[in-house]
Amino acid sequence: MKFRGHAHRSLDDKGRLILPPDFRDAIRVGDADAIIVLTIFRKHVIGITPSQWDRLEEELEKVRVPSPALHNIKRILYSGYTETPVNKLGRIAIPAHLRKSGKLDKDVVVMGVGRHFEIWPADSFEHLLDEDYDVSSELAENNVSLPF
């Protein structure tokens, strides 16, 4: 499952969000009672599938004695964890603790980031687009050649 694209959305008064149709369809494939895991990662609310969460836990448990920084990342991930159903319209409820931690107000952007999606405040997304990123050395170090 890959999440691609983005959509500007508004949270309703109860903190609910309607996912873009492509996201909803990807989550609901073969599962009428679809669930998505929401948590905080790198200061933003992210959405992943329960099976991805299980894999995340397995991978993190490989580190027997985590550094203080990794332990803090685990604290943030685990304390933010919530499962939320995705209804037929693709609506999910974002709990208050995640709205606060992710600094989400009414206007948000839902963006696909490959294997997960992120929910950002709309103004933060606009700042993201305003920045100029030079990643040429990182791409070269990893032998990545973009086809455009």
C-alpha positions in Angstrom: 0.0 0.0 0.0 1.4 3.4 -1.0 -0.1 6.7 0.0 0.5 9.4 -2.6 -0.8 13.0 -3.2 -2.2 15.5 -0.7 -5.5 17.1 0.1 -6.5 20.2 2.0 -9.2 19.3 4.6 -11.0 20.8 7.6 -11.5 19.1 10.9 -15.0 19.2 12.1 -15.9 20.3 15.7 -15.3 16.8 17.0 -11.8 16.5 15.4 -12.9 14.3 12.6 -11.3 14.3 9.2 -12.3 12.9 5.9 -9.4 11.1 4.2 -8.8 11.6 0.5 -10.7 8.9 -1.5 -7.5 7.2 -2.7 -6.3 6.9 1.0 -9.7 5.5 2.1 -9.8 3.0 -0.7 -6.2 1.8 0.0 -7.0 1.3 3.7 -10.3 -0.4 3.1 -9.2 -2.9 0.4 -10.8 -6.2 1.4 -11.7 -4.9 4.9 -15.1 -3.5 5.6 -14.1 -2.7 9.2 -10.9 -0.9 8.4 -8.7 0.5 11.2 -5.8 2.9 11.0 -3.2 3.6 13.7 -2.5 7.2 14.4 0.5 8.5 16.4 3.1 11.3 16.5 6.4 11.0 14.6 8.7 13.9 13.8 6.2 16.4 15.3 3.3 15.3 13.0 0.4 13.0 13.2 1.0 10.0 11.1 -1.3 7.2 9.9 -0.2 3.6 9.4 -1.9 0.2 9.2 -2.0 -2.0 12.2 0.3 -4.5 10.5 2.8 -1.7 9.9 2.6 -0.8 13.6 3.3 -4.4 14.5 6.4 -4.4 12.2 7.5 -1.1 13.7 7.4 -2.6 17.2 9.3 -5.6 16.1 12.0 -3.5 14.5 12.3 -1.2 17.5 12.6 -4.1 19.8 15.8 -5.2 18.0 17.6 -2.4 19.7 18.4 -4.0 23.1 19.7 -0.9 24.8 18.3 2.2 23.0 20.0 5.5 23.2 18.3 8.3 25.1 17.2 9.8 21.8 15.7 6.5 20.5 14.1 5.9 23.8 12.4 9.3 23.5 11.2 8.5 20.0 9.7 5.3 21.3 8.0 7.2 24.1 6.5 9.6 21.6 5.4 6.9 19.2 3.9 4.6 21.9 2.2 7.3 24.0 0.6 8.8 20.9 -0.8 5.4 19.7 -4.5 5.2 19.0 -6.5 2.9 16.7 -9.3 4.6 14.9 -11.9 3.1 12.5 -12.2 4.4 9.0 -15.9 4.7 8.1 -17.4 4.1 4.7 -16.8 7.8 3.8 -13.2 7.6 4.9 -13.8 9.7 8.0 -11.5 9.2 11.0 -11.5 10.7 14.4 -8.3 12.3 15.6 -8.2 12.2 19.4 -7.6 15.5 21.3 -4.1 14.4 22.5 -3.0 14.0 18.9 -4.6 17.2 17.7 -2.7 19.0 20.4 0.6 17.3 19.9 0.4 17.7 16.1 -0.7 21.4 16.5 -3.8 20.6 14.4 -6.5 23.3 14.2 -9.3 23.4 11.7 -7.4 23.6 8.4 -5.0 20.6 7.8 -3.3 18.9 4.9 -3.3 15.1 4.6 -0.3 14.0 2.5 0.8 10.7 1.3 4.4 9.8 2.2 4.7 6.3 0.6 3.9 3.7 3.3 2.2 6.1 5.6 0.4 9.4 5.5 0.9 12.6 7.6 -1.6 15.2 8.8 -0.1 18.7 9.1 -1.4 22.1 10.0 -2.1 23.8 6.6 0.3 26.7 7.3 3.1 24.2 8.1 2.5 22.5 4.8 2.8 25.8 3.0 6.1 26.5 4.7 7.3 23.0 3.6 6.6 24.0 0.0 8.4 27.3 0.4 11.7 25.8 1.4 14.5 24.9 -1.1 16.0 21.4 -0.4 19.4 20.4 -1.8 19.6 16.6 -1.3 21.9 16.0 -4.3 24.8 14.7 -2.1 22.6 12.3 -0.2 21.1 11.0 -3.4 24.6 10.5 -4.9 25.9 8.8 -1.7 23.1 6.3 -2.1 23.5 5.9 -5.8 20.0 7.3 -6.5 19.4 8.7 -9.9 16.1 10.5 -10.4 14.5 10.0 -13.8 13.7 13.6 -14.4 
